Amino acid sequence: MEENNTNIDPVRYASKLKADAGVVILLLAILYFSESFITYNILSTVLAEVPEAAKLLPVYILFFVLLIGIETAGCLRVYGSIKEHMYSFEYYD
């Protein structure tokens, strides 16, 4: 963490960064819940109507896990970018 500007309050920045971490966690929770709900509804409907689709269940699960993983990686990169550049860009001023 670089503190080039002497007007930056590190305590304020730390508290704002914690708030941003909370927003990222909330975003992930909403994404996980909504996508799990939608996936469950789609799979339960499809599997009830087309029993042969059960053969593709591992593919559906793999797709869902990849989707969740990519979203998690993206949100963590956003948080990391905020943390890395918050002092240099005076992000919270």
N, C-alpha and C positions, 0 to 999 in steps of 0.2 A: 504494500500500500504506500503510495507516494502522497505526501502532503506538501505540495509545492506552495500552496496558498496559505498564509498564516491566518486568514480569516475563517478557515474551515473549523467547525466544531466537531471533533471526532466522536464525542458522545452522542451528539444529535445524529450524525451519519450512521453510527452503529444501531441506534434505535430505529431509524428509518429503514435500514437494511433488514432488520428483523421484521418490520412490518411488510416489506416486500417479500421476504421469505414466506410469511403467512399468506400473502396473496397467491404466491406460486403454489403453495400446498393446497389452498382452497380451490384454485383452478384445476389442479390435478384430481382432487377429490370429486369435483363436479364432472370432469371428463370421465373418470373411472365409473362413477355411478351411472351417468347417462348412457355411456357406451355399453356397459354391462346390461343395463335394462333393455336397451334396444336390441342387443345381440340375443339376449334370452328370449325376448318376444318373437324375434324373427325365427330363431332356431326351434322354439316350441311349436310355432305355427307350421313351419316347413316339415318338421319331423312328424307331426300329427297327420299331415296330409299326404306326405310322400315318404313312406317308411324306408325306401331305398336310399334316401339322402343320408341316413345314419352312417353309411359307409364313408361319407366325406366328413364326418364329424372331426377327425384329427386335423383335417385341412382348415376347417372353421376355427378350431382352437388355436392352431398355429398362426393364422391370420390375426386373430384377436390379440394374442400375446405379442406379436410383432407390432401391431398398432399401438398397444399400450406402451411397449418399450420405446418406440420412436417418439411418442408424445412425452414420455418421461425424460428422455434424453434432451429433447428440445427445451422443455421447461427448465431443466437443470443448466443447460447452456445459457439460457436467458438470465437466470439468477447469477451464474458465474460471470457473465459479461457485466451485469450491473455492479457486482462486487469488485470486479477488476477496474472498472472505469469510473467509479463513483467519485473519486477524488479528482481525477484529471479533468473530468467534464463538469465538476461542481454540480453533480446530478441533483442533490437535494437542496440547492439554494434557490 
